[in-house]
Amino acid sequence: MNLTPETQELVIRYLDGRLSAEESAQLGQFLAQDAAARELLMESAELAVMVADLERTATARESWSHGPADPWTERSESARRDFTRFWQWSLAACAAALGAISYLALANQAKPPIAEVREVTGVTHYFCSTGRTEAVLQRGMSLVAGDLIESRSCDAWITLEVTRGATLTIAGHSAIRVQHSDASELRFELMEGSLWFSPTPRSLGPRVIVSTPVFDVQFHDSMLNIQTSSSESIVRVGQGSAEVTRKLDATTVETKAGFQTYVSLGDKGKLLAVPQPVPVSQWTSQQMKGTEVLLGNWLPATDNERTRLGAAPLLWPVPEHEPVMLYAIAIAAWRCSEQPVLLHADSKLRFRGRTQRPQTVRLGFSVQKMHSVFAGKFEIDVPASSLVQSGEYWEVEFPLSDFRPLHPHLASSPEGLELTDVYALTIADDAGLEITSIELSAK
């Protein structure tokens, strides 16, 4: 919607207190639908307060510098009237500003819900479009344009219902913003991390547009997975098709089921949709290119130490209890391998690292269905007694069947699923956890 002269006049007259009830209702509709109108209202209110403050200061300075010791004598009566008038004008401007804020809040409440939180687990964050910040999301919450949600922990994930049974899921270390949408088009911005979209099986849904730092993806009833960092994005289509537009030059390519499109920031080569590669059964963190670390700090090599990842602190909120501090390391497997990493019944995960102090270490990994949607996480706790003496490097290896499913309703076994990320952490106490390598192998 364009900001017409009529709308601008309504905003100015509102600040002057000259709107009728009908005009106030009309302005409320403009504010609910037009971000430019909301911005004009707030800027005008802020300007009114600033001018009032300048006038008040100037009047006070004039009164005190030229009047007698007692400013309220007859000789300063004119200055007193001016001073009082500007105070009243300032108060009116402040009231207008408060009214503007109230109008903005009402406008946000008037926004239609675009998505509803269906499932949420782990450390999450919710930034409301009005500026309010919530520590965690709650199941059943409605999201509107401008809301931003984050999944901040290794085992976090959020599922949104977006329309008639269609769902959008983000996993750990992901951030997505809800953008302005309508009945025919849903828009989201995937700022980082991973997103899975599962369409409704009943009828043709609205067009969905997902924007990342490097491309835009448009689709209707398609099942797909998008993964992104600040410099690279990949979309893999499992069902239906998607139109991918590179932001650098606006070139477009259609990506069909079984194909994928990868874009790196600054890449000027031909935009292609290629068949999804054959999965591999082995993977190692030594394949890392530098952008795979989701959580943790690189520790440089020394004469006696190899390069390794140190755990980073992460505050874990616990409902109705004090939050718990985690110290975690997480690596995105998809950024280490150009091929999907397939898990088998006989697959094993090997972790090499050390702790400076005795502490139970929790190891885990996330999975998705091959060419499909998010399928949950699996974890195992390794007690300090199973690790070597503190300060010395240890190596532990476990078959995937030893890892417990956190969400068995999604997948009770990792067999046949795709590895997306791996992690290690300690709970409550900083044990000085360091990881030098992680490997997946199969017999």
C-alpha positions in Angstrom: 0.0 0.0 0.0 1.3 3.5 -0.9 1.5 6.2 1.7 -1.0 8.6 0.1 -1.4 12.4 1.0 -4.7 11.5 2.7 -3.0 9.0 5.0 -0.2 11.5 5.8 -2.9 14.1 6.7 -4.7 11.6 9.0 -1.4 11.1 10.8 -0.7 14.8 11.3 -4.3 15.5 12.4 -4.1 12.7 14.9 -1.1 14.3 16.5 -3.0 17.5 16.7 -5.9 15.8 18.3 -8.3 16.7 15.5 -9.6 13.2 14.4 -13.2 12.1 14.6 -14.1 8.6 15.7 -14.6 7.5 12.1 -11.2 9.0 11.1 -9.5 7.3 14.0 -10.9 3.9 12.9 -9.7 4.6 9.4 -6.2 5.5 10.6 -6.2 2.3 12.7 -6.8 0.3 9.5 -4.0 2.1 7.7 -1.6 1.4 10.5 -2.5 -2.3 10.6 -1.8 -2.7 6.9 0.9 -0.2 6.0 4.4 -0.2 7.6 5.1 3.2 6.1 2.1 4.7 7.9 3.3 3.3 11.2 6.8 4.7 10.6 5.4 8.1 9.8 3.3 8.2 12.9 6.2 7.3 15.2 8.6 9.7 13.5 6.1 12.5 13.7 5.4 11.9 17.4 9.2 11.8 18.2 9.6 15.1 16.3 6.8 16.7 18.2 8.4 15.7 21.5 11.8 17.0 20.4 10.4 20.4 19.2 8.4 20.8 22.4 11.5 20.1 24.5 13.5 22.7 22.5 10.8 25.3 22.8 10.5 24.6 26.6 14.3 25.0 27.0 14.4 28.2 25.0 11.5 29.7 26.9 12.9 28.8 30.3 16.3 30.3 29.3 14.7 33.5 28.2 12.6 33.8 31.3 15.4 33.1 33.8 18.0 35.3 32.0 15.9 38.5 31.6 13.4 38.3 34.5 13.8 39.3 38.1 14.9 37.0 40.9 11.3 35.9 41.4 10.1 34.7 37.9 6.5 34.8 38.9 6.3 38.6 39.6 4.2 40.9 37.4 7.2 41.9 35.2 7.7 38.2 34.1 4.0 37.5 33.6 4.3 37.2 29.8 7.3 34.9 30.2 5.3 32.8 32.6 2.4 32.5 30.2 4.7 31.4 27.4 6.5 28.9 29.7 3.2 27.4 30.8 1.9 27.3 27.2 5.0 25.4 26.0 4.8 23.0 28.9 1.2 22.2 27.9 2.2 21.7 24.3 5.0 19.4 25.4 2.7 17.3 27.5 0.3 17.1 24.5 3.2 16.0 22.3 4.2 13.3 24.8 0.6 12.2 24.9 0.6 12.0 21.1 3.7 9.9 21.2 2.2 7.5 23.8 -0.9 7.4 21.6 1.3 6.5 18.6 2.9 3.7 20.5 -0.6 2.4 21.5 -1.7 2.6 17.9 1.3 0.6 16.8 0.6 -2.0 19.4 -3.0 -2.2 18.3 -1.9 -2.4 14.7 0.3 -5.3 15.5 -2.5 -7.1 17.3 -4.6 -6.5 14.1 -2.1 -8.4 12.0 -3.5 -11.7 10.8 -1.7 -14.8 12.2 0.5 -16.5 9.6 1.8 -19.5 11.5 1.1 -21.4 14.7 3.7 -23.1 16.9 2.8 -26.8 16.8 5.9 -28.3 18.5 8.9 -26.7 20.3 11.8 -28.2 22.2 15.2 -27.1 23.4 16.6 -23.6 23.8 14.5 -21.2 21.7 14.0 -17.4 21.5 11.1 -15.3 20.3 11.5 -11.7 19.1 8.0 -10.2 18.7 7.4 -7.7 15.9 6.4 -5.1 18.5 9.9 -5.3 20.1 8.9 -7.6 23.0 11.3 -10.5 23.6 10.4 -13.8 25.1 12.9 -16.4 26.4 11.0 -19.3 24.9 8.2 -20.1 22.5 5.1 -21.8 23.7 3.0 -24.4 21.8 -0.1 -22.8 20.4 1.4 -19.3 20.0 0.4 -17.5 16.8 3.1 -15.7 14.7 2.6 -12.6 12.6 4.6 -10.6 10.1 7.8 -9.3 11.7 8.1 -12.0 14.3 11.5 -13.8 14.5 12.2 -17.1 16.1 15.4 -18.9 16.8 16.4 -22.4 17.9 19.6 -21.9 19.8 20.7 -25.3 21.2 22.0 -28.5 19.6 18.8 -30.4 20.3 16.3 -27.6 19.7 13.7 -27.7 16.9 10.5 -25.9 16.2 7.6 -26.9 14.0 5.1 -24.4 12.7 1.7 -25.1 11.0 1.4 -22.6 8.2 -1.8 -23.5 6.4 -4.3 -26.4 6.5 -1.9 -29.0 7.8 1.3 -27.9 6.0 4.2 -27.6 8.3 7.5 -25.8 8.4 10.3 -27.1 10.7 13.6 -25.5 11.8 16.2 -27.5 13.7 19.0 -26.4 16.0 21.0 -23.2 15.4 18.4 -21.8 13.0 16.7 -18.4 12.8 13.6 -17.6 10.7 11.6 -14.4 10.3 7.9 -14.3 9.4 7.3 -11.8 6.5 4.2 -10.0 5.2 1.9 -12.7 3.7 -1.6 -13.0 2.5 -4.1 -15.8 1.5 -2.3 -16.5 -1.7 1.3 -16.2 -0.6 3.4 -17.0 2.5 6.8 -15.5 3.0 9.6 -16.4 5.4 13.2 -15.4 5.7 15.6 -18.2 6.7 18.5 -16.2 8.2 20.6 -19.2 9.1 20.4 -22.9 9.7 18.0 -25.6 8.3 14.4 -25.6 7.2 12.1 -28.4 6.2 8.7 -27.9 4.5 6.1 -30.6 4.4 3.0 -29.8 2.3 -0.6 -30.5 3.1 -1.9 -33.7 1.4 -5.4 -32.5 1.0 -5.4 -29.5 -1.4 -3.2 -27.0 -3.2 -1.9 -24.6 -0.7 -0.7 -21.0 -1.2 2.6 -20.2 -2.8 5.5 -20.2 -0.3 8.6 -18.0 -0.7 11.6 -18.6 1.5 14.4 -16.1 1.3 18.0 -16.8 2.4 21.1 -14.6 2.3 22.0 -15.9 -1.2 18.7 -17.0 -3.0 14.9 -17.0 -2.9 12.9 -20.3 -3.2 9.3 -20.3 -4.5 7.1 -23.4 -4.5 3.5 -24.6 -3.9 2.9 -28.1 -2.6 6.5 -29.3 -2.5 8.5 -31.2 0.1 12.0 -29.7 0.4 14.9 -28.9 2.7 16.8 -25.6 2.7 20.1 -25.2 4.5 21.9 -21.9 4.7 24.8 -19.9 6.2 25.6 -16.3 5.6 27.6 -17.2 2.5 26.1 -20.4 1.0 22.7 -22.1 0.6 21.4 -25.3 -0.8 17.8 -26.5 -1.5 17.0 -30.1 -2.1 13.6 -31.1 -3.4 12.0 -34.4 -2.5 8.6 -33.9 -3.9 7.1 -31.4 -6.4 9.4 -28.6 -7.7 10.8 -25.2 -6.7 11.9 -22.1 -8.5 15.3 -20.8 -7.2 16.3 -17.2 -7.9 19.9 -16.1 -7.2 20.0 -12.7 -5.5 23.3 -11.7 -7.1 21.9 -11.4 -10.6 18.2 -12.5 -10.4 18.8 -15.6 -12.5 16.3 -18.4 -12.0 16.3 -22.2 -12.3 13.6 -24.8 -11.7 14.6 -27.5 -9.3 12.5 -30.7 -9.6 12.1 -33.7 -7.2 15.4 -35.5 -6.8 17.4 -32.4 -7.8 19.2 -29.8 -5.8 20.5 -26.3 -6.3 23.6 -24.9 -4.5 24.6 -21.2 -4.5 27.6 -19.6 -2.9 27.7 -15.9 -2.2 29.4 -14.1 -5.1 29.2 -17.1 -7.4 28.7 -15.8 -11.0 28.7 -19.2 -12.8 25.6 -20.6 -14.5 22.9 -21.4 -12.0 22.1 -25.1 -12.2 19.8 -27.7 -10.8 21.7 -31.0 -10.5 20.7 -34.5 -9.5 21.1 -35.1 -5.8 24.3 -37.1 -5.3 24.5 -40.7 -4.1 24.7 -40.8 -0.3 27.9 -41.9 1.5 28.2 -44.0 4.6 31.4 -42.4 6.1 32.0 -38.9 7.3 34.6 -37.1 9.4 34.9 -33.7 10.9 38.4 -33.4 9.3 36.5 -32.6 6.1 35.6 -29.2 7.5 36.1 -26.1 5.4 35.7 -23.5 8.1 31.9 -22.7 8.2 30.7 -25.9 9.8 31.0 -24.9 13.4 27.5 -24.2 14.8 28.7 -23.9 18.4 32.2 -23.8 19.9 35.5 -21.9 19.7 38.5 -22.9 17.6 41.6 -23.4 19.8 44.9 -23.0 17.9 47.5 -25.7 17.6 50.6 -25.4 19.7 53.9 -27.4 20.0 52.1 -29.9 22.1 48.4 -29.5 21.1 46.5 -30.1 17.9 43.8 -27.8 16.6 40.6 -28.5 18.4 37.2 -27.1 19.2 36.5 -25.8 22.8 33.0 -25.8 24.2 31.0 -22.5 24.3 28.5 -21.7 27.0 24.8 -21.9 26.3 22.0 -21.0 28.8 19.2 -23.6 28.8 15.8 -22.4 30.1 13.9 -24.9 32.2 10.2 -24.3 32.8 9.4 -23.3 36.4 13.0 -23.8 37.4 16.3 -21.9 37.2 18.0 -22.1 33.8 20.9 -24.5 33.4 24.2 -23.7 31.7 25.5 -26.0 29.0 28.9 -26.0 27.5 28.6 -27.4 24.0 30.2 -28.1 20.6 28.2 -28.6 17.5 29.2 -29.2 13.8 27.0 -29.2 10.7 27.7 -32.4 8.9 26.0 -31.1 5.7 28.6 -28.4 5.4 31.5 -30.9 5.6 30.3 -33.2 2.8 29.1 -32.6 -0.7 27.1 -35.8 -0.5 24.3 -36.8 1.9 25.6 -38.9 4.8 23.4 -42.0 5.2 23.2 -43.9 8.5 23.0 -47.7 8.7 22.2 -50.2 11.4 25.9 -51.0 11.8 27.1 -47.4 11.7 29.3 -46.2 14.5 30.2 -42.7 15.8 33.7 -42.1 17.2 34.5 -39.0 19.2 38.1 -37.9 20.1 38.6 -35.2 22.7 39.3 -34.5 26.4 38.0 -32.8 29.5 40.1 -30.8 31.9 37.9 -31.9 34.9 35.9 -35.1 35.5 32.4 -34.7 34.0 29.8 -36.7 32.2 29.8 -35.9 28.5 26.6 -36.0 26.4 27.1 -36.9 22.8 24.4 -36.6 20.1 23.4 -36.1 16.5 20.5 -34.8 14.4 18.9 -36.6 11.4 16.4 -36.1 8.7 14.6 -38.5 6.4 16.5 -39.0 3.2 15.3 -36.4 0.7 12.6 -35.5 3.2 11.8 -33.8 6.5 13.4 -33.5 10.0 13.4 -36.7 11.9 14.6 -35.8 15.4 17.8 -36.3 17.5 19.6 -39.1 19.3 21.8 -38.9 22.4 24.0 -40.9 24.8 25.6 -39.9 28.1 29.2 -41.0 28.7 30.1 -41.0 32.5 33.5 -39.6 33.6 34.5 -43.1 34.7 34.4 -44.2 31.0 36.8 -41.5 30.0 40.6 -41.4 30.6 42.2 -39.3 33.2 41.3 -35.6 33.1 43.5 -33.5 30.8 44.5 -36.5 28.6 42.9 -37.2 25.2 40.3 -39.9 25.1 38.5 -41.7 22.3 35.0 -43.3 22.5 33.0 -45.2 19.9 29.4 -46.3 20.0 27.1 -48.0 17.5 24.2 -45.8 16.6 21.8 -48.3 18.3 23.2 -47.2 21.7 21.9 -43.6 21.2 18.5 -43.0 22.6 15.9 -41.2 20.4 14.7 -37.9 22.0 11.5 -37.9 19.9 10.6 -41.5 19.0 7.4 -40.4 17.4 9.5 -38.9 14.6 12.0 -41.8 14.4 12.8 -44.6 16.8 15.9 -45.6 15.0 18.5 -43.7 12.9 18.8 -46.5 10.4 18.1 -45.2 6.9 18.2 -41.6 7.9 20.5 -38.8 6.9 23.0 -37.2 9.4 22.7 -33.4 9.6 24.7 -32.4 12.6 26.7 -33.8 15.6 27.4 -32.4 19.0 29.0 -32.9 22.4 28.3 -31.1 25.7 28.6 -31.0 29.4 25.8 -29.9 31.7 25.9 -27.3 34.5 29.7 -27.4 35.0 32.4 -26.2 32.6 34.7 -29.3 32.4 36.9 -27.7 29.7 35.5 -29.9 27.0 37.5 -30.1 23.8 36.8 -32.1 20.6 39.6 -32.9 18.1 37.6 -35.0 15.6 34.3 -36.9 15.0 34.0 -39.8 12.6 31.2 -41.9 11.2 32.0 -45.3 9.9 30.1 -48.4 8.7 31.1 -52.0 8.6 
